């Protein structure tokens, strides 16, 4: 007898679910047997020119595959919009088992030129947009449990010279992910993915870089939404092409313990020899093949 679909019976909401990585994930979840709420207001990369067409076309594709999906055009940068995404799942399919948070915009600019409006909109769409959906989802999942998959970025882990707001939001998402994992468990788990795929954002900020199609990211989301990952929570996972990598939990690497109150001068006398610094390194320099890679 064939195994049943990995996500059979589950209801999952995907924000930003009709473009790029989000669309690839929506379709992959449908193929895996889930019923999907496709939340996407169809904006351009900078957050303008909204359209219902991308979400409607994604749902049509899902239905052509024999799956069940529904369009949700709520703006998750507001608390009310996030709540209504969860309500759409409950009203349409009677439950919610998972949320994948991919909605986002980008307004890259040098640090000195970022406007308050651009900063606020990027933070609202990414960081607040995660919380606006996660909070009501946790409340709805309290009885039966579920899985939340947040989306961070190497910009949030390593910084990004032309994307201060985006990097700050993505770093905040890591803190939110770990907080949800600690607060909402044990039945509700929360993990974050740092993806790299050929999307509108990559094409704009790094046109020379081709990390592979968005479909390559879908497998790890399918896994994290499934019962196979019930023991996994609070993790940050890098996914690009055929590569998956686990980021370590942040821990102090070196300590200075004094016998008296530290002063600037006493710290300066020992810091370089005892502590030093941990240089900033771009992610593509340290995610090279290594002997501990499992294939």
N, C-alpha and C positions, 0 to 999 in steps of 0.2 A: 504494500500500500504506500502511495506517495505521501511524503510529509505534508502536513497542511501548511498554507502560507505562513510565514514567520510572524506577520502582524495581523492575522485574521481576527476580526472582532474588535480591533482597536480603532479609536477615533482620535485623530491627530490634527491639530491646527498648525498651519505653516504660515507665518507672517513673511511678507515678501515672497510669497510662494508661486509667483507667476513670471519671474524673470531670473535669468542666470542660475546660480546655485540653488536658489529657492525653488525654481520651476523643476529643475532636475530632481530635487528631493521630493517634491509633491508627486511627481510621476513614479519615482522609485517606491514610495510608500504605498501608492495605489497598487503597483505591481506585486507588492509584498502582502497585499490583502487588507490594508487599512482603508478606512473611510476618512476623507481629508477635507478640512475646511481650508480653502485657498484664499488667504487674506492678502490682498495686494491692491493698492489704489493706482497702480500703473503710472507712477511718476517717472520723470526723466532722472538722470543720475544726480542732478543737483536738487531734486525735490519738486520740480515744477511740472506743468502739463499733465495733470492726472487723467487717467483713462481706465474704463472698466474692461477694455478689450483684452489685455493680457490675462486677467483672471478668468474671464469667460472662455477664452481659447484653451487655457490649461484645463478647465473643468470639462470642456468638450473632448479633449484628448483623453482625459481620465475615463470618461464615459465610453469612449470608443474602445478602450481597453477592457471594458466590462466592469469598471470600478464605480464607486459612488463618491462624489465630491460635490461641494457647494461653494459658490462665490461669496466672499465677504469683503465689502469695500470700506471697512472702518479704518480710520487713521489711528494707528497705535501710538502716536506721539502724544496722545491725550489719555488720561486715566479712563474716561468713559469709552473711548474707542477700544482700548485694550480689554475692558470688561465685556464689551459687546462681541468681541471675537470669541471669547469663551462661551458667552450666551448663545452664539450662533451654533457652536458645536452641540451644546445641550439641547437647544430647540430643534435642531435638524436631525441629530442622531441619538439624542438621549443620554450622552455621556461624553467625557473627555479623558483620554488616557495619556496624551502627550502633546507637547508644544515644541515646535522648532522655530526659533526667533531669528529670522534672516532679514527682516525689513531694514533698509538703511539707505542713506544718501551720502554723497561726498561733495564737499566744497573746498578742494585743496587751495591753499594760499600760503605764502611765506608767513612766518610767525608774526612779523611786524605789520602785516596787512589784513589779518583776520578781523572781520567786523563782528560786532556784538550779535547782530541778527544771524550771521552764519554760524557763530559759535553756539548760540542757543538752539538753532534748528538742528544742527548735527547732534548735539547732546540729547535733545528731546527725542529725536528719531531712533537713535541707537540705544543709549543707556536708559532713558525714561521709557522708551518703547519696549525694552525687555521687561522692566518692572511692571509696566501697565498691563501686560498680558500674564506674567508669571504670578503676580499676587492673586488675581481671581482664579487662575488655573489651580494653584495650590489649594485654595479653599474648596474648589470643586472636586479635587482629587483626594481630599482627606480621607474619604471612606475606603476607596478601592486602590489608592496609590497611583503612581504614574511616573512618567519620565519627561524631564525638561532638558532640551538641548539648546544652549545659548551659543551665540557666534561671536567670538572675539577676533583678534587679528594679530599678526606679528607686529603691526604698528603699536598695539597696546602693550605688547611684551617688550619691544625693543625701541620704541619711539619711531617717529617719521618726520623728517625735517619740514615737509610742506603740508602736514596734516595734523596740526596740534589738537584741534577739536576732536577729530576722528580717533586719534591715538588715545586721548584722554578718555573718551567714551568707551573705547574697547578695553582699556585697562580697568575702568570701572566695572565692566561686565564680568571680568575675572573675579573681582571682589564680590560682586553680587552672586555669581555662580557658587562660590564657596560658602557664602552666607546662607543661601537657600539650601545647599546640601547639608549644612549643620543644623538649620532651623526646621526644615520641613520633613526630614526623614523619620523613620527608616523606610517607609513605604514609598515615599516620593524622593526620587533621585534627580540630581541636577549636575550636568557636565557641560563643558564648553569646548567648542571646536575652533581652532585657528586654521581656516582653509586657505588654500592658494589654488586658484583656477582661472581660466581665461574668461573674464567677465568684463562688463562695461568699465568697472573701476580700474582693473588692471590695465585695460587697453588705454585708459586715459592717463594714469600716473606712471605706468611702466610699459610703454608700448612695445619695447624690445623683448619683453619677458613673456614666455609662453609655458605656463606650468601644467597645461593639459585642460581638457574640457570639464565643465561643471559636473557632469555625470560621474566623474571619478570620486566625488565627495560623498555621493549618496549612500554608499555601502556602510560607512561608519555611523551615519545617522540611523539607518535601518537597524543596525546592531544595537545602538544605544536606546532605541525605542522598544526593543524586543525584551522578552523575559530572559534572554541569554545574558543580559547585562545588569541583572537585578542587584548584583553585589558591587557595582561600580558607581561611585558618586564623588563629586567634588574634584573631578579631574579636568585638566586642560590638555587637549589632544591636537596635535598638528596633523593636517591631512592635505596632501598634494599629490596628484597623479597616483602612482602605485605606492607611495610612501605614507606610513603612519608613524607618529612619534609621540611619546608621552613626555610632557614637561614635568619636571620635579616640583614638589611643593616647596615654596620658599622657606629657607631655613638659614639662620646665621652661619656663616662659614668660619669666622674667626671672632675671638672675644678679647677684650682688654678689661681686666679686673684690677682696680686700683685699691690701695690701702687707705687713701684719703680722697677727698672730693677732687675730681678732675678739673683742671684749669686749661685754658687754651694753650698755654706754654707747655704744661706737662704732657698734654696729648701730643702736641707738635714734636716733642722730644722723642717719642717712641712710635708714633703712628706709621711712618714709612717702613721701619724695620719690622714691626710686629703685625701690622694689618695690610698696609699698601692699598691697592684698589683693584676692582674687577672691571677691566676695560669693556666699553660698549662694543658689541659685535653684532653685525647684521646677521639675521637668521640664515641667509643663504650661504654663509661661510661655515656655520657649525652644523648644518643639517646635511653634511656630506656622508656618503656611505662609510660605515664603520664596521668593526669586527663584531659589535654586539647587535647588528641588524639581523632580524629573524625573517627568513623568506619562506 
